[in-house]
Amino acid sequence: MKKLSMFQLTLLVTFGGLAIAGVLIFSLAIGGGESNTIGAVKIWGTLDQNAFAAVIRQVAENNAQLSQVTYEQKDPATFESELTNALASGGGPDLFLMRQDYALKDAGKVAAIPSSALSKAQFENTFIQAASPFLAQNGVIAVPLVADPLVLYWNKDMLASSGYPQPPKYWDELFDMAQKISKRDESGSITRSAIAMGEYKNVTNAKDILATLILQAGGEITAYDNTGRLSPALAPRAGVGSVQSTASALRFYTEFADPSKNDYSWNRSLPESQKSFASGDLALYVGYASERLQVARMNPNLNFSIAPLPQIRTAQNALNTARVWGLAASRAGANPNGAITAAFLLASSDTAGAISSALGMPSARRDLLGKSAQGDEELFNKQTILAYSWLDPNPDETEALFRVMIENTTSGAQLVAEAVQRADQEMARILGL
């Protein structure tokens, strides 16, 4: 019991009902350690129940601290509302899996970990760049666990039949590929598509694809101004950033939904893009690494492979984006000390590696991403290392913002520059400016 007693003595209640004493706890948790149970810790999340349960059960056999840790999978469609209602009523989990784009929106639900326990330098040296939204002025909102980078799925047969032995490395290659691969019938309807981009409602991951293009072009979506206030950055003010970045990204994205263009490849009457790819009617599909098994299950006979996300040819550095899940301690949790201890233990190198393998997703830890891997896992790890994130004030509201920006452009309701300016104004409203 000695180590557990030291934990309990050094875990002090000051910071929003919870604080963690210094680097001692971080080093103990990240490095492992043996002690008795930390008590019952209930975790909620939207990731696979069986994977989490198997890892926790296995780890608990060698570390009794985790013997009363349980995980419950929730429906992604209702997770946010269920979590909010549970916390409001004084119930809910001790820990919950938070996605990085919800870090700002859900910060009020969390007992943040102060920098005395996990400093900014420790965080950045241990975890990937895409996990940066979990860093706040008052500490760490969540301990990063796993990541899910965007990648390019490609149909080998469709590319080969058009003379392409490999998928594109650069976005500008799509112009030629779209003309050669996409097919239309006598009425002008698209029967085979090279790439699913240009629309919103039937392009899986449309918001994230366009956001990635903006970041690759050197733009920003939100950014802190010189007063430390988070502000819209889609249409940067004079003298700040590249004014053309968002506009050029939006113009490129919507290019493929313009019937007047030779590279016209997509419209809103087509099936949802993931289904279209799985059915063999779409040559290139931008999706998350975690979609690999789902695509394979949808069509076991599909001859497809996975490649890195294309880049801008003239860019100095490659860049990607990823979703990142971290363990956040609930303000209303019944076992705050145990929750934080469990979060650190689950994020330790060995356990985080086991969770990553069980979920089939890359780890959010830099040391694990640097280890030898094979096939798609190696590709996923490299794409995760390249991944960045942006600070999203409200994922649901910004989803609508991106939809309007895209659809106003493709419908001709607004010019590209006007659509960007309107989106920037809407972002200001979301941010409360």
N, C-alpha and C positions, 0 to 999 in steps of 0.2 A: 504493500500500500504506500510505500514511501514516495514513489514518483507521483502517484495520484494525489497524495496529500500536498506535495510541493506545487502541483498544478493548481489545486484548489486554493492554496495560500497566495499564489501569485496571480491568479485570475481575479481581477478586482472590478467592482461594479462602479464605474464612473461615467462611462462614455455612452450616453443613450441607453443606460441600463446595463452596459457591458463594456469592458475593456480587457485587454490582454497584456500581461506584463512582459514587455521587452523581447529581446531577441532569443531569450532562453526558450520560450515556448515555441517560437518559430523553428529553432534548431532541433528541439526535441521532436516536434511533429514531422518536419521535413526529413529528418534523419531516421525516424522510427523510434523505437524505444518500447520497453515492456512495462506494463502496469495492469491493474485490474480494470474492471469496467468503468466507463465514464457515465454510465446510466443510460436510460432510454433516450434515443435520439431519432426522431421521425423526420424523414426527408421526403419532400414532394418534388416531382419533376415530370417532364414529358418524354424523356428518353426511355429506352426499353427496360421494362421491369425485370425480365429474366436475366439480362446481362448484369444489371446492378446487383440483384439478389445473389447471383452465383458468386460474384467477386467478393461481396461483403461476407458471405458465408465462408468462403475459402480463407479470406484474410483473418476473420475472427478466430479461426482454428489456431492461428499462431499469435494472435494479439487479442487478448480478452477485452481490451478497451472497447472493441467494436462489437462485442457480443450482443448488445441490445440496440444496435443501429439497424433501422429498417428503411426501406425505400418503397414508395407508392407511386405508380405511374398514373398521370392524369391526362385527360383529353386536351390536346393543344388548343382546341377551339374554345374551351371553357376554362382553361387553367387560370388565366388572369382574374376573371371574375370570381372563380371559386376561391382563389388565394386571398383576394381582397376581402371577400365576405367572411372567410374563416378568421382572418387576422382582426377584422373589425369586431368580431364576436368574442375575441379573446382565445380563440382556438387556433387550429392550423398546425403547420409543421414547425420543427425547430430549425431546420435547414430547408432551403428550396433551391432548385436549379434555376438560375437566372441567365437569360441570354444577354449578350453584351449590349444589344440595341435597346434593352429595357432598363439599363443601368440608371439613366437619368429619371425615367418615369417611375421606377419602383424604388428609388433610393430611400424614400420615406418609410418603406416597409422593413428596412434593414438596420441591424445594429452593426455599424461599420467597425472595421478592425483598425485601430489607430496605428500610426507610423512607428510607434515605439515597439510594436509587435511585428510589423511587416512594413519595412521602409519602402519608399519609392524605388530606391536603388536595388533593394533585394527583389522587389516585385519585377522590375524590368529585366534584371539579370536572370531570373528564374523562368518567367513566362513570356509568351510571344507578344509581338507588337499589337496584334489585333485584339488583345485583351485589355488594352489601355483604357477603354471606357470604364473599367472597374476601378480605376484610380480616381479618387475624388480629393478635394481639399481637406476633408476631415478624415481621410484614411482610405482603406480598401473596402469596396462595397461587396465584392465576392472573390473567392479564391478560385482562379481558373482551373478547369479540369480537362475538357476536351474541345476540339475545334473541328470545323467542317468547311473546307475551302471550296470555292467555285472551281470547276474544271470544265474541260470540253469533251463531251461525248461525241464520237464520230462513227458513222456507219461505214465499215470497210468496203462493203460491196458497192454502195452508191458512189463513193469516191472513186473506187477503182474503175467503175464503168464509165466515168467521165475523165479518166486519165490521171487521177490524183493518187499517188501511192501513200501520201502522208497528209495529215490534217494541217490546217494553216498555223503558222507560228506568229503571224502578224495579222492584224485586223484588215489591213488594206488588201490582203489576198482574197478576201471575201467578194470583192467586186467582180473579179473574173470567175471565181468559183460559182457564184450565184447565177451568172449568165449561162454557164455550161451545165449546171446540175438541175436547176429549177425547170419545171415543165408546166406548160399550160395546154388546156384542150382547145377545141375550135371556138368555144364561147369565151375564151380568155380566162377561165377559172384555173386556179393553180391545182395541179394534180400531184406534183412532187416538189418539195422545197429543199433549198440548200441550207437555209438558216432561219430560225424562228426569232426574228427581231423586228421591231417597228411598231407593234401594237402593245397593248397592256393586258387586256382581260384574258387572252388565251396564250400568253407567253408566261410560262412558269418562271418565277424569279425575276420578273420584269424590273421591279424596283431595284433589286440588287445588281442586276446586269448594268443598268444605266448608271447607278451610283459608282460602280467599279470603273466604267468608262470615263466618268467625270474625274475620278481620282487619278486614273492612268494619264489623263490629259493634263494633269498638273493643277486641277481645280480643287476646290473644297466645297462642302455642302453646309457645314456649320463650322464656326471657328471663334475663338476668344478674341475680342477686340482689345485695344490698349488699356481699357479700364478693367479687364478681367471678366467681362460679361460675354456669355455665349450668344453669338449673333449669326444671322443668316449669311451665307457666303456663296450662294449659287450665282449671284450677279455681284461680284466684288465691287466695292467702292473704288473711286479713282485712286490710282497709285497703289492698290492692294491686289496682289495676285494677277492671274491672267484672266482678263475679262472674257476671253473667247473660249475658255476651257469647257464650261457647261454647254454653251451654244454648240461648239463643235462636237461634243459627245452626243447631244440630243439630235443634231443634224445627221450624224452617222447612224445612230440607232434607228431613226425613223426612215432612213434611206430605203430600207428593204421592204417597206410597206407602201411605197409610192408606185402606183400602177404605171406612171409615165416613165419610170426609169427602167433601163435594161436589166438591172439587178433585182427587180421586183420579185420577192420570194415569199411574202407572208401577208395575210390579211385576217381580219377578225372573224371571218366566217369559217376558218379552219378549226380542226380539233385543238384541244389544249396541247401545248408543245411537247410535254413529256410523253403523252399518249401517242402523239404523232410520230415521235422518234421511235418509241417502242413498237409501233405498228410497221415500221420500215418505210415511212413516207417522208421522213426528215433526215437529212444527211448529217447536220451538225446541231448539237443541243448543248446549251450552257446550263449546267446543273450543279448541284452540290455533290461532294464525294459520297455522302451518305445515301444518295439515290441509286448507287450502283446495283445493289441487290434487288431493289424494287424494279428497276428497268429489266434486269435479268429474269425476274419472276414473271413480269408482264409478257415477255416473249423469249422463252428459253432458246429459240432458234435464231435470234437476232445476232448477226455477226458484227459486233461493235467493240470498240476499244476506248480508252480514255487518254487524253493528252493534256498538257498544261494549258491554262487559259491563254489565248492570244494576247499579244502586247502591241503597243504602238511602236512602229519601226524606229522612229527617231528618238525614242525615250532613252535616257541615260541608264535608268534602272528598271528592272522588271517589278511589277506590282500586281497584287491580287487582293481579294477580300475574303473574309471567312466569318462564319458565325462561331461564337465562342460561348460555351456554357461554364458558369462558375457556381460554386456553392456559397450561398448567401445566408447569413444567420438572421432569423426572424426576430424583430423587436418583441413580438408577442410570444416567443417560444417558451416552453415550460422548462427547458434545460439549457440555458444560454452557455454556461461553461462547457458542458458536454458537446454542444453543437459546434463551437469553435474548435475544440480539440478534434472532433470527428472530421471537420472540414480540412484541417491541416493533415491529419493522418491519411485521409482519402486522396489528398493531393500530393502525398509523398511519392517519391520516384517509383518505387516498386508497385504500390497500389494504383497509382495513376496509370502506369503502364498496363496493368491488368485490366483496368476499366476501359482504357483506349482499345485494347485488343478485343474485349468482349463486345463493345459497341461497334467495332469496325470503323472507328473514327480516329484521326490523329490526336495525339496528346497536345495539351496547351503548354507543356513544359519544353523548354529549349533543349535540355540535356537528352530527353527521350527522342526528340526530333532528329538529333544528330547521330543517333545509333543506326547501325546497318539495317536496311530493310530491303525487301524484294518487290518487284512488280509494281502494282498500283499503289501499294503502301508507301514505297519510296517516293513515287510521284506525289501522293497526297501530302507526305511530310514536307517535301520541298515547296509545294504550293502554300502550305501553312506557314512556313518560314517567311515567305514573301508577303504574307497577308497583313492588311491594315484594316482599321475600322474608322468610322466617323461617329461623332456624338449625335445620337438621334433623340430628340426631345420627347417624341411620342410616336412609336412605330405605326400605330393605326392611322393617325392623322397624316403622317408623312407619306404613308402608302397612298392615301387619297391625293395628296399633293403631286406625287410622281405620276399617278394615273391621269390627272387633269393636264399636267404638263405634256405628257405623251399624246393624249387624245386630242388636245387642242391643236397640236402640231400636225398629226396625221389627217385630221378632219379639215385642215385649212382654216380653222376658226381664228388662229393666231399665227403670226410668223414666229420663227424659232426664237428670235430675240425677245419678242413680246411674251412668249410662253415662259421663258426663263425668268424674265422680270416679274411676271405674275407669281411664279412659284417662289421667288425670293420674298415677295411681299407676304405670301401665305405662310412661309416659314417664320417670318417675323411675328405674325399673329400667333402661331403655335408656341413660339418662345415667350410670348407675353410682352413683346416690345412695341 
